Amino acid sequence: MHLTTYTVVNDTQVMDRPRILFVCPSDASFIRVDREVLAERWPLEVWRQRGRWANPLRVLAALRRADVVVGWWASWHTFWPFTLASLLRKPSLLIVGGFDTANMPEIGYGYQQGGFRRIASRWIMRRATKLVTNSEYSRSEIERNIGFPPARVEVVHHGVPDPYGELPDDADRRRMALSVGFVTRANLEIKGQRAFVQAAAELPDVEFVLAGPWKDDAVEELRAGATPNVTFTGWLEQEDLDRLFREASVYVQPSHHEGFGIAVAEAMLAGCVPVVTAAGALPEVVADAGVQVGSDAPADVAAGIRQALDAGPEARRRARERILTTFPVDVRRQGLWAAIEQTWNTRRPTP
C-alpha cells in the first residue's frame, strides 16, 4: 500500500471542494491521466494497493480524511475502500470495465465467470454511488454479464495524451509490425500475442516486435515457435516505447477482449495503421481508421498487416486524427469532473 497526497492546482472556480481518495492498483498511464485531471480541481490522496490484502483500519483512516472515493476496477484493492465508504455514507465513483466485468470462459478470462471474484466484484459495484466505464462495449458487457441497466452506468471514454505533436516523415518508418503489452500466459490469448508471433512466418520481409515486460514463462513458448523476424524487447523506458510507436508502420492487436484498447489508441496517435480483431471495444476505438481482420488466425492477421503496410501516409493521418478528435484528454477531463460533481451532490450526512 502506498499513500500520496496531491494539492489542488486551481481552486478559484470551486467553492465546495470535496477531498478525493483515489484508489488504484498501479500507476498505469490511463490511471495517471485520471489522477492528474482530478488533482487539477480537487485535493486528492492516492491509495495505491498492489496486493490483495489491506489493513481496514488504515483504509478507514484514509476515508475519514476524504469526502468522495474514486476507484479503478472492482477488485481486491477497492473492496475495503468501497465497503467502508458505503457504511460511512461517503459518496463513491467506481470506474469499471475489463477483467472485472468480463466473462470469457473459453479463454479463462474475467471475474464474472463465477466464484468469489464474481461475488466480490458485484459487491463492490453495488456499494458504489456511481459507475463509470470507458466504452459503449463495456457498458453493454456490464448489462449482459452483471444485469445492471445501461442507465446505471455512464460512459466516459479514455482521454489519450499526445506526446508526438506531429507525424514523423514516412521515410523514417520501418517495415515493422508492433504489438505492446505484458507478455503473460493469459495474454497469449487475451491480447492475441500468440497469433501475432505466428503471423510473422507469413511475412518474412516484415519486422515483428513484441514490446513489454515478461511476467512469466510465456515468452519462452513464443520464442520457441518464433521465426527470425520476431524481436521480444522486454521492459522498455517510455521514451524507447514512444520511439517504437513512431518508427512502426503497423500496430497489431488481435485481441479476444478489450475494454478500450489504450495501446492501440497511443499507436494511432503516433501514425501507426492499426490491425485489430472485432473484439470488445476495438471497433469503437478504431472505427474506419484501420484494418479489422475476421479472426485471430495467423493467416488473417498477416493479411491484415499486409493491407495496412500498403495503406500509405493518408491512412496514418486518418488514424492519428481519429484519436485526436474522438478521445482527447479534455473530453475525459470534462466527463470525470461532471461525474464527480454528480457523485458529490448525492452525499448524505455522515452518521
C-alpha positions in Angstrom: 0.0 0.0 0.0 1.2 3.5 -0.9 -0.3 6.8 0.0 0.4 10.1 -1.9 -1.3 13.4 -1.4 -1.8 16.0 -4.2 -2.9 19.5 -3.6 -5.4 21.2 -5.9 -3.7 23.2 -8.7 -6.5 25.7 -9.4 -9.4 26.1 -7.0 -10.6 29.6 -8.0 -13.8 28.3 -9.6 -14.7 25.6 -7.0 -16.3 26.8 -3.8 -17.3 23.5 -2.4 -14.2 21.3 -2.8 -14.6 17.6 -1.8 -11.4 15.9 -0.9 -10.9 12.8 -3.0 -9.4 9.4 -2.0 -8.2 7.9 -5.3 -7.9 4.1 -5.1 -5.9 2.2 -7.7 -3.6 -0.8 -8.0 -0.9 0.8 -10.2 0.3 3.9 -11.9 -0.6 2.8 -15.5 -0.7 5.6 -18.0 -4.5 5.8 -18.2 -4.9 5.8 -14.4 -2.3 8.5 -14.2 -4.3 10.7 -16.6 -7.4 10.3 -14.4 -5.4 11.1 -11.2 -3.9 14.2 -12.8 -7.2 15.7 -14.2 -8.9 15.2 -10.9 -6.0 16.8 -9.0 -6.3 19.8 -11.2 -9.6 20.7 -9.5 -9.8 18.9 -6.1 -7.4 17.9 -3.2 -6.6 14.3 -3.8 -4.9 11.5 -1.9 -3.9 8.3 -3.6 -4.4 4.8 -2.0 -2.3 2.5 -4.2 -2.6 -1.1 -3.2 -0.7 -3.6 -5.3 -1.6 -6.8 -3.4 -4.8 -8.4 -2.3 -4.9 -7.5 1.3 -5.2 -4.2 3.1 -5.4 -3.1 6.7 -9.1 -2.0 7.1 -8.1 0.4 9.9 -5.7 2.2 7.7 -8.3 2.4 4.9 -10.7 3.8 7.5 -8.3 6.5 8.5 -7.8 7.5 4.9 -11.5 7.5 4.3 -12.1 9.8 7.2 -9.9 12.4 5.6 -11.8 12.2 2.3 -15.3 13.3 1.1 -15.5 11.2 -2.1 -13.9 7.9 -3.0 -12.9 7.3 -6.6 -11.6 3.8 -7.6 -10.3 1.9 -10.6 -11.9 -1.6 -11.1 -14.0 -3.7 -8.8 -11.2 -5.9 -7.3 -9.3 -6.6 -4.2 -7.9 -3.1 -3.8 -11.3 -1.5 -3.9 -13.1 -4.0 -1.6 -12.4 -2.2 1.7 -12.5 1.4 0.5 -15.9 1.0 -1.1 -17.3 -1.3 1.6 -16.4 1.2 4.3 -17.4 4.2 2.2 -20.8 2.7 1.9 -21.0 2.1 5.7 -19.9 5.7 6.3 -22.3 7.0 3.7 -19.4 8.6 1.8 -20.3 9.0 -1.9 -18.1 7.0 -4.3 -17.4 6.7 -8.0 -16.1 3.4 -9.4 -14.5 3.1 -12.9 -15.1 -0.5 -14.2 -14.6 -2.4 -17.4 -12.1 -5.1 -18.4 -11.3 -8.1 -16.3 -13.8 -7.2 -13.6 -16.8 -7.2 -16.0 -15.7 -9.9 -18.5 -17.0 -13.4 -18.7 -15.0 -15.4 -21.2 -14.6 -19.0 -20.0 -13.3 -20.0 -23.4 -10.0 -18.2 -22.6 -10.3 -18.3 -18.8 -10.8 -14.5 -18.6 -13.0 -12.3 -16.4 -14.2 -12.1 -12.8 -17.8 -12.8 -14.0 -17.0 -16.4 -14.7 -18.0 -17.3 -11.1 -16.6 -17.9 -7.7 -15.5 -15.5 -5.0 -14.1 -12.9 -7.5 -17.6 -12.6 -9.1 -19.2 -12.2 -5.7 -16.7 -9.6 -4.5 -16.7 -7.6 -7.7 -20.5 -7.4 -7.7 -20.5 -6.5 -4.0 -18.1 -3.6 -4.7 -20.1 -2.3 -7.7 -23.3 -2.3 -5.7 -21.6 -0.3 -3.0 -20.6 2.5 -5.4 -22.8 5.6 -5.7 -21.9 6.0 -9.4 -20.4 3.7 -12.0 -18.3 4.9 -15.0 -16.9 2.8 -17.8 -14.6 3.6 -20.7 -16.6 2.4 -23.8 -20.1 1.6 -25.0 -18.9 -2.0 -25.4 -18.1 -2.2 -21.7 -21.5 -0.8 -20.7 -23.2 -3.5 -22.8 -21.0 -6.1 -21.2 -21.9 -4.9 -17.8 -25.6 -5.2 -18.7 -25.1 -8.6 -20.2 -22.9 -10.2 -17.5 -24.0 -8.4 -14.4 -27.5 -7.2 -15.1 -27.0 -3.5 -14.4 -29.2 -1.5 -16.8 -27.4 1.0 -19.1 -28.8 3.9 -17.3 -26.9 2.8 -14.2 -23.5 3.1 -16.0 -22.1 6.3 -17.6 -19.6 6.0 -20.5 -16.7 8.4 -20.3 -14.2 7.4 -23.0 -10.5 7.4 -22.1 -8.5 10.6 -23.0 -5.2 9.8 -24.7 -2.4 12.3 -24.3 -0.5 13.2 -27.4 3.3 13.2 -26.9 4.1 13.2 -30.6 3.0 16.6 -31.8 3.0 15.7 -35.5 3.7 12.6 -37.6 7.3 11.8 -38.5 8.3 11.7 -42.1 7.2 8.4 -43.8 10.9 7.9 -44.8 11.6 7.3 -41.1 9.1 4.4 -40.9 10.4 0.9 -40.7 8.6 -2.0 -42.3 7.6 -3.1 -38.9 4.5 -4.5 -37.2 4.4 -3.7 -33.5 2.4 -5.0 -30.6 2.7 -3.9 -27.0 1.7 -5.4 -23.7 2.7 -7.6 -20.7 3.9 -10.9 -22.1 2.0 -13.4 -19.9 0.3 -16.8 -20.3 -3.1 -15.1 -20.1 -2.2 -12.5 -22.8 -1.2 -15.2 -25.3 -4.9 -15.4 -25.9 -6.5 -12.3 -24.4 -4.2 -9.9 -26.3 -3.6 -12.2 -29.2 0.2 -12.4 -28.7 0.5 -16.0 -29.9 -1.4 -15.1 -33.1 0.8 -12.0 -33.6 4.1 -14.0 -33.3 2.7 -16.8 -35.5 1.7 -14.4 -38.2 5.4 -13.4 -38.7 6.0 -16.7 -40.5 3.6 -15.5 -43.2 5.6 -12.2 -43.7 9.3 -12.9 -43.6 10.2 -9.5 -45.0 8.4 -7.6 -42.2 9.9 -6.9 -38.7 7.7 -8.1 -35.9 8.3 -6.5 -32.5 6.5 -7.6 -29.3 7.3 -4.9 -26.7 6.5 -5.3 -23.0 7.7 -6.9 -19.7 8.0 -10.7 -19.4 5.8 -11.6 -16.4 6.1 -15.4 -16.6 7.5 -18.1 -18.9 5.1 -17.2 -21.8 8.0 -15.5 -23.7 9.8 -18.9 -23.8 6.9 -20.5 -25.5 6.7 -17.7 -28.0 10.4 -17.8 -28.7 10.3 -21.5 -29.3 7.9 -21.0 -32.3 9.1 -17.6 -33.5 10.7 -17.0 -36.9 13.9 -14.9 -37.1 12.0 -11.7 -38.0 10.4 -11.6 -34.5 12.0 -9.5 -31.7 11.0 -9.6 -28.0 12.1 -6.4 -26.3 11.2 -7.0 -22.7 10.5 -3.9 -20.5 11.2 -0.5 -22.1 11.6 3.0 -20.8 8.7 5.2 -22.1 10.9 7.2 -24.4 12.1 3.9 -26.1 8.4 2.8 -26.4 7.5 6.1 -27.9 10.3 5.8 -30.4 9.0 2.3 -31.5 5.5 3.8 -32.0 6.9 6.5 -34.2 9.1 4.0 -36.2 6.5 1.2 -36.7 4.2 1.2 -39.7 1.6 -1.0 -38.3 0.2 -1.7 -34.8 -1.4 -5.1 -34.2 -3.9 -6.1 -31.5 -5.7 -9.4 -32.4 -7.3 -9.5 -29.0 -10.1 -11.7 -27.7 -11.2 -8.9 -25.3 -10.6 -5.2 -24.9 -12.5 -2.8 -22.6 -11.0 0.0 -24.6 -7.5 -0.5 -26.1 -5.2 2.2 -24.9 -2.1 0.9 -26.6 -4.0 0.9 -29.9 -5.0 4.5 -29.5 -1.5 5.5 -28.5 -0.1 3.8 -31.6 -2.7 5.5 -33.8 -1.6 8.9 -32.4 1.9 8.1 -33.5 0.7 7.3 -37.0 0.6 3.5 -36.9 -2.1 1.9 -39.0 -4.0 -0.4 -36.6 -4.8 -4.0 -37.4 -7.4 -5.4 -34.9 -10.0 -8.0 -34.4 -13.6 -7.1 -33.7 -13.1 -8.0 -30.0 -14.7 -5.8 -27.3 -14.3 -2.0 -27.8 -11.7 -2.2 -30.6 -14.1 -1.4 -33.4 -15.4 1.5 -31.3 -11.9 2.9 -30.9 -10.5 2.2 -34.4 -13.8 2.7 -36.5 -12.8 3.1 -40.2 -9.3 4.4 -39.4 -7.7 0.9 -39.6 -7.9 -2.7 -40.7 -10.3 -5.1 -39.0 -9.5 -8.8 -39.5 -12.0 -11.6 -39.4 -10.3 -13.7 -36.8 -7.0 -14.1 -34.9 -5.9 -16.9 -37.2 -2.2 -16.1 -38.2 -3.1 -16.0 -41.9 -5.9 -13.5 -41.2 -3.6 -11.4 -39.1 -0.9 -11.5 -41.7 -3.3 -10.5 -44.4 -4.4 -7.5 -42.3 -0.8 -6.4 -41.7 -0.1 -6.7 -45.4 -3.1 -4.5 -46.2 -2.0 -1.9 -43.6 1.5 -1.8 -44.8 0.2 -0.9 -48.3 -2.2 1.8 -46.9 0.2 4.8 -47.2 0.5 8.2 -45.5 -3.1 9.1 -45.7 -4.1 6.1 -43.6 -1.6 7.2 -40.9 -3.0 10.7 -40.9 -6.6 9.3 -40.6 -5.5 7.0 -37.7 -4.0 10.0 -35.8 -6.9 12.3 -36.5 -9.4 9.7 -35.2 -7.8 9.7 -31.7 -7.1 13.4 -31.6 -10.7 14.3 -32.3 -12.6 11.5 -30.6 -10.5 10.7 -27.5 -8.7 13.9 -26.4 -7.8 14.3 -22.7 -10.2 17.2 -22.4 -13.2 15.0 -23.1 -12.1 12.7 -20.3 -11.4 15.7 -18.0 -14.9 17.2 -18.5 -16.6 13.8 -18.2 -14.9 12.9 -14.9 -15.4 16.4 -13.5 -19.1 16.2 -14.2 -19.3 12.6 -12.8 -17.5 13.7 -9.6 -19.9 16.7 -9.2 -22.9 14.4 -9.6 -21.5 11.9 -7.1 -20.7 14.6 -4.6 -24.2 16.0 -4.9 -25.7 12.7 -3.8 -23.9 13.0 -0.4 -25.8 12.4 2.8 -24.8 13.5 6.3 -22.3 11.1 7.9 -23.8 9.4 10.9 
